[in-house]
Amino acid sequence: MFDGHATCAYRVLAPKGELVKIVALETIRPAVQPNLLFVRLHTDTGLTGLGEAFLGALTVEAYLHESVAPVLLGLAGPTPERVARLLTPYTGYQGSGAETRGNGAIDLALWDLLGQAAGLPLVDLLGGAVHDGMPIYNTCAGPGYIATSARQETGNWGLASGRYEDLNAFLTDPARLARDLLEQGIGGMKVWPFDAAAERTGGAGISQADLDQGLKVIAAIREEAGLDMRLMVELHGLWSRPAAETILAALEPYRPFWVEDPLRSDAADAYARLASPVPIAAGETCVGRRGFKPLLDSGAVDVLTLDIQWTGGLTEARKVASLADAYGVPVAPHDCTGPATLAGCVHFVCGQPNGLIQETVRAFLHTWYGELVTGLPAIENGVVTPGREPGHGVRLREGDQAAQRRVSRL
C-alpha cells in the first residue's frame, strides 16, 4: 500500500529478530467524529501500529506531518521511551496542547507495534496484569458529545435523541437512566448538571436556584439506584474555589463516589485550601509527572483521572501512576475520546497496582467506536477486560467510512 525506501531500522522484539522499518506515518480524520485523529505507523514487514489523538485534530495532524514525521521516519530504533524524549517540545510542554496530544498518539502506536512484534498484548508488555478485569463507569454523554469544536461547553454537547443519548437523559430523566444502566450491569455513572450554571457566572458563584436544579438530578439518581450506583459528579474545572466549596458541601448528603475537577488541575495551591467533605478526583488535563506532582502534594486529590493520551502517552502515564502509588492515590484513566485510547487504558489500568476503575462512554461504544474499529475491549457485567491480541488489539475497519487521510513517507 505504501512505497518508499526506509534508510533506518526500527529494532523490536520480533519473533525472528528481524529489523522492522517504519516506512510511513498516516493520519485519518473520520467524518463521524471530527475531533478524532487516528495515527498509523506502517512498517516494511506489514505491521501497523495504531495511535490516536483527540481535540483539535487538524492542528495535531499538521504537527505530526510537519514536525514529527521528519524525526521519526529518519530515526534508527524509535522505541517509545526514546521517542518520548526526542519529541518533548521546547515550548508548550506544560500543557496538553497539540504537541503533547500528537506525541501521545505516536507513543500509543509505538507500544502497539512493540506488542505486535513481540506477540504480546500490551498488558503483558507493560509488566503483566495485576487485575484480571476492571469495573467500569459510564460517562453519560451522547454519540455527538464534543464533536464540533475543541471547547468544553454546553454548545458542544451535541444533544439529540436516541437510545444512547445519555446526556439528554440525565438532564431530563435521570432516574430512568440510572435504572437502565443498572439493568445493563453498569454500576457507575458520571453526570455534570452544574455546567450551564458555571457558564452563566463564569464559575465565580452559583445561585441557589441553579444549585437546586443540579441537585435534582443527583437526588433522582440516588432515589432510584440507592448506593448500588457509584455516582460521580463532574465539574469540569469551571469553578472558583468558594463556588466549588458550595457545591461540594451541597453534594455531601448524596455520598458521591467522587466529585471531579472542581477546580482547574493546575490550581494546586487552591486545591490545598479546598474544603471538601467528599472525595475529589482530578487530573485528566494534567501533563506528566511534573504536572501531577503539585496536585498530589496538595493532599486534596483522592483519585487521579489521568488521560494517557493527553499526558503524552503510555510511557509517561506509567510513571504518573507509579508516582500516584507512592502517594497512596489510585488511578482511574480518563476516556471520553476514542477507541484506541480506551483499549490502551484498559491494558494500562489492569497492569497498575493502584488501578481503581475505568471510564467508558456506552454511547460511543454502541455507535461510532464500533463503526470505525474492531477489537474493542470486552465488557461483561460491568467489568472490562484487556484483549489477548498482540498490541492493544484495536484495528481500523477498512471500508467506506468517510475520512480525510494524509501520509508522510520516507
KOLVEXNU-582911 format. One line per field, with one value per residue (C-alpha): residue number from 1; residue in one letter; z, y, x. Coordinates in pm, whole numbers, plus 50000, padded with zeros to 5 digits. Layout:
BEGIN
resi	NUM,... $
resn	A,... $
z	Z,... $
y	Y,... $
x	X,... $
//
This chain:
BEGIN
resi	1,2,3,4,5,6,7,8,9,10,11,12,13,14,15,16,17,18,19,20,21,22,23,24,25,26,27,28,29,30,31,32,33,34,35,36,37,38,39,40,41,42,43,44,45,46,47,48,49,50,51,52,53,54,55,56,57,58,59,60,61,62,63,64,65,66,67,68,69,70,71,72,73,74,75,76,77,78,79,80,81,82,83,84,85,86,87,88,89,90,91,92,93,94,95,96,97,98,99,100,101,102,103,104,105,106,107,108,109,110,111,112,113,114,115,116,117,118,119,120,121,122,123,124,125,126,127,128,129,130,131,132,133,134,135,136,137,138,139,140,141,142,143,144,145,146,147,148,149,150,151,152,153,154,155,156,157,158,159,160,161,162,163,164,165,166,167,168,169,170,171,172,173,174,175,176,177,178,179,180,181,182,183,184,185,186,187,188,189,190,191,192,193,194,195,196,197,198,199,200,201,202,203,204,205,206,207,208,209,210,211,212,213,214,215,216,217,218,219,220,221,222,223,224,225,226,227,228,229,230,231,232,233,234,235,236,237,238,239,240,241,242,243,244,245,246,247,248,249,250,251,252,253,254,255,256,257,258,259,260,261,262,263,264,265,266,267,268,269,270,271,272,273,274,275,276,277,278,279,280,281,282,283,284,285,286,287,288,289,290,291,292,293,294,295,296,297,298,299,300,301,302,303,304,305,306,307,308,309,310,311,312,313,314,315,316,317,318,319,320,321,322,323,324,325,326,327,328,329,330,331,332,333,334,335,336,337,338,339,340,341,342,343,344,345,346,347,348,349,350,351,352,353,354,355,356,357,358,359,360,361,362,363,364,365,366,367,368,369,370,371,372,373,374,375,376,377,378,379,380,381,382,383,384,385,386,387,388,389,390,391,392,393,394,395,396,397,398,399,400,401,402,403,404,405,406,407,408,409,410 $
resn	M,F,D,G,H,A,T,C,A,Y,R,V,L,A,P,K,G,E,L,V,K,I,V,A,L,E,T,I,R,P,A,V,Q,P,N,L,L,F,V,R,L,H,T,D,T,G,L,T,G,L,G,E,A,F,L,G,A,L,T,V,E,A,Y,L,H,E,S,V,A,P,V,L,L,G,L,A,G,P,T,P,E,R,V,A,R,L,L,T,P,Y,T,G,Y,Q,G,S,G,A,E,T,R,G,N,G,A,I,D,L,A,L,W,D,L,L,G,Q,A,A,G,L,P,L,V,D,L,L,G,G,A,V,H,D,G,M,P,I,Y,N,T,C,A,G,P,G,Y,I,A,T,S,A,R,Q,E,T,G,N,W,G,L,A,S,G,R,Y,E,D,L,N,A,F,L,T,D,P,A,R,L,A,R,D,L,L,E,Q,G,I,G,G,M,K,V,W,P,F,D,A,A,A,E,R,T,G,G,A,G,I,S,Q,A,D,L,D,Q,G,L,K,V,I,A,A,I,R,E,E,A,G,L,D,M,R,L,M,V,E,L,H,G,L,W,S,R,P,A,A,E,T,I,L,A,A,L,E,P,Y,R,P,F,W,V,E,D,P,L,R,S,D,A,A,D,A,Y,A,R,L,A,S,P,V,P,I,A,A,G,E,T,C,V,G,R,R,G,F,K,P,L,L,D,S,G,A,V,D,V,L,T,L,D,I,Q,W,T,G,G,L,T,E,A,R,K,V,A,S,L,A,D,A,Y,G,V,P,V,A,P,H,D,C,T,G,P,A,T,L,A,G,C,V,H,F,V,C,G,Q,P,N,G,L,I,Q,E,T,V,R,A,F,L,H,T,W,Y,G,E,L,V,T,G,L,P,A,I,E,N,G,V,V,T,P,G,R,E,P,G,H,G,V,R,L,R,E,G,D,Q,A,A,Q,R,R,V,S,R,L $
z	50000,50080,49878,49958,50085,50452,50541,50909,51112,51399,51644,51823,51993,51670,51678,51433,51541,51210,51180,51127,50927,50957,50606,50652,50900,50814,50974,50936,51039,51036,50941,51211,51485,51356,51679,51645,51465,51408,51354,51187,51167,50875,50858,50576,50738,50723,51089,51151,51489,51571,51785,51840,51932,52037,52016,51750,51502,51217,51434,51567,51214,51092,51383,51319,50950,50971,51294,51394,51061,50974,51314,51341,50986,50984,51323,51393,51669,51761,52085,52293,52565,52321,52101,52402,52498,52146,52089,52416,52285,52396,52425,52511,52734,53035,52875,52689,52361,52007,52056,52363,52210,51892,52087,52286,51964,51839,52173,52170,51812,51905,52201,51969,51726,52003,52124,51777,51708,52042,52001,52337,52446,52594,52947,52930,52763,53039,53306,53336,53475,53839,53784,53555,53483,53592,53691,53459,53492,53221,53138,53046,52712,52383,52050,51935,52251,52190,51816,51662,51845,52083,52367,52678,52672,52656,52293,52210,52392,52065,52228,52021,52069,52052,52257,52390,52424,52789,52834,52747,52960,53276,53228,53173,53326,53544,53736,53418,53302,53632,53617,53257,53343,53637,53417,53182,53475,53482,53844,53797,53620,53580,53522,53502,53587,53700,53382,53243,53575,53553,53209,53340,53609,53470,53762,54014,54202,54183,54260,54491,54200,53986,54280,54348,53980,53965,54289,54149,53904,54182,54414,54143,54071,54439,54496,54205,54241,54604,54693,54446,54190,54210,54136,54000,53958,53700,53745,53452,53637,53573,53926,54168,54500,54703,54447,54427,54806,54800,54550,54734,55063,54897,54744,55070,55169,54837,54903,54559,54472,54376,54252,53956,53872,54097,54009,53723,53759,53753,54058,54308,54564,54551,54588,54900,55055,54921,55193,55065,55259,54962,54764,54491,54155,53921,53656,53308,53170,53368,53179,53306,53645,53685,53624,53863,54149,54273,54260,54466,54703,54773,54955,54823,54548,54625,54268,53963,53640,53411,53035,52879,52551,52680,52925,52637,52604,52789,52852,53071,53211,53367,53552,53668,53803,53989,54137,54245,54407,54615,54749,54813,54542,54296,53923,53710,53346,53158,52833,52659,52342,52114,52079,52061,52371,52553,52467,52579,52904,52980,52929,53134,53432,53464,53493,53771,54138,54212,53926,54055,53780,53404,53239,52936,52723,52619,52367,52186,52227,52079,51789,51625,51807,51653,51316,51295,51455,51554,51861,52132,52489,52613,52876,53073,53388,53434,53408,53120,53037,52816,52495,52429,52075,52032,52097,52215,51972,51808,51428,51184,50970,50605,50434,50300,50609,50508,50623,50534,50501,50484,50451,50505,50358,50370 $
y	50000,50236,50269,50442,50306,50328,50425,50339,50038,50001,49739,49545,49210,49044,48665,48608,48904,49085,49461,49635,49956,50232,50346,50577,50788,50806,51020,50966,51207,51024,51234,51075,51239,51544,51584,51239,51172,50818,50774,50467,50381,50144,49908,49717,49385,49462,49554,49868,50042,50241,50553,50826,51193,51380,51752,51990,51708,51934,52107,51779,51639,51933,51895,51523,51558,51878,51818,51452,51269,51410,51296,50962,50836,50915,50763,50427,50231,50455,50283,50455,50588,50716,50888,51035,51209,51325,51470,51662,52016,52304,52524,52406,52118,52246,52191,51918,52108,51982,51868,51661,51508,51424,51273,51067,50926,50831,50673,50455,50346,50255,50044,49877,49793,49656,49435,49300,49235,49057,48868,49004,49205,49541,49438,49170,49401,49657,49407,49178,49205,49296,49294,49043,49300,49646,49778,50046,50352,50523,50885,50995,51161,51108,50994,51353,51480,51713,51661,52007,52214,52174,52353,52202,52391,52330,52440,52134,51878,51754,51684,51465,51185,50811,50502,50614,50989,50967,51336,51444,51154,51265,51618,51518,51171,51077,50806,50615,50644,50510,50217,50143,50140,49906,49672,49659,49570,49911,50013,50362,50679,51032,51341,51716,51903,52225,52323,52556,52742,52786,52940,53191,53324,53240,52999,53283,53180,52974,53082,52883,52814,52670,52469,52323,52240,52045,51866,51744,51528,51385,51323,51143,50907,50829,50776,50532,50347,50398,50339,50049,50313,50467,50826,51066,51438,51622,51996,52029,52271,52556,52695,52931,52778,52937,52832,52482,52453,52548,52270,52015,52084,52051,51715,51558,51407,51218,51042,51077,50826,51133,51490,51552,51862,52115,52343,52357,52086,52339,52521,52310,52592,52632,52255,52269,52514,52342,52238,51925,51678,51437,51251,51455,51326,51535,51528,51447,51767,51738,51667,51433,51372,51737,51838,51582,51620,51960,51821,51520,51742,51942,51639,51723,51463,51115,50974,51066,51066,51088,51073,50850,51040,51398,51337,51233,50859,50531,50589,50891,50758,50461,50698,50912,50602,50495,50845,50838,50499,50648,50898,50623,50757,50528,50594,50588,50660,50917,50811,51016,51031,50731,50352,50303,50514,50310,49988,50135,50250,49904,49736,50012,50021,49641,49645,49906,49803,50125,50083,50164,50190,50258,50529,50430,50601,50349,50597,50588,50212,50137,50383,50529,50329,50009,50173,50266,49980,49615,49461,49674,49551,49313,49439,49197,49259,49599,49473,49541,49306,49361,49161,48897,49005,49140,49512,49690,49489,49769,49783,50022,49888,49912,50022,50312,50534,50896,51020,51259,51089,51223,51025,51110,50859,50817 $
x	50000,50287,50602,50930,51258,51348,51701,51667,51567,51326,51450,51176,51141,51034,50993,51278,51488,51443,51474,51143,51144,50884,50803,50505,50313,49943,49673,49300,49023,48688,48387,48173,48388,48578,48775,48934,49262,49388,49762,49908,50276,50341,50637,50800,50703,50331,50292,50086,50075,49763,49757,49506,49467,49155,49064,49192,49251,49364,49622,49759,49769,49977,50217,50265,50341,50545,50740,50724,50750,51096,51226,51050,51093,51462,51543,51705,51535,51239,51131,50858,51089,51347,51089,50910,51233,51311,50965,50933,50877,51095,50784,50436,50544,50348,50009,49827,49845,49880,50238,50159,49845,50033,50321,50072,49928,50275,50360,50047,50121,50479,50363,50113,50393,50612,50331,50263,50630,50670,50342,50220,49917,50006,49915,50186,50435,50373,50467,50166,49816,49763,49386,49216,48947,48843,48498,48365,48151,47952,48017,47668,47737,47559,47707,47764,47932,48231,48225,48212,48474,48765,48586,48428,48099,47725,47725,47937,47722,47566,47231,47000,46750,46801,46873,47210,47160,47265,47342,46990,46867,47045,46918,46554,46502,46799,46612,46528,46888,47022,46782,46878,47248,47197,46996,47296,47521,47690,47738,47883,47774,47911,47696,47760,47438,47612,47798,47533,47530,47908,47874,47620,47855,48196,48229,48257,47944,47627,47272,47051,46816,47098,47229,46885,46832,47158,47085,46753,46949,47165,46868,46671,46962,47012,46640,46622,46951,47047,47408,47429,47529,47875,47782,48044,47974,48185,48254,48500,48731,48490,48456,48625,48722,48436,48176,48318,48304,47936,47863,48076,47901,47560,47660,47776,47438,47425,47757,47917,48188,48385,48346,48573,48775,48603,48897,49143,49404,49689,49545,49739,49756,49378,49332,49549,49297,48985,48742,48573,48357,48353,48625,48793,48914,49127,49395,49265,49421,49746,50064,50331,50484,50579,50220,50076,50323,50193,49840,49946,50144,49828,49686,49340,49308,49175,49177,49389,49189,49491,49439,49706,49679,49672,49956,50184,50128,50157,50526,50455,50126,50306,50536,50243,50066,50379,50413,50049,50103,50382,50126,49870,49640,49456,49427,49113,49207,49003,48846,48585,48790,48836,48855,49232,49276,49012,49195,49526,49364,49228,49566,49729,49491,49478,49857,49869,49854,49665,49416,49066,48805,48784,48580,48372,48108,47846,47705,48039,48086,47743,47774,48081,48351,48217,48166,48533,48726,48734,48896,48733,48787,48518,48274,48058,47858,48016,48376,48614,48900,49204,49212,49475,49561,49916,49943,49631,49419,49217,49228,49063,48783,48872,48552,48357,48365,48412,48753,49034,49374,49727,50051,50416,50665,51036 $
//
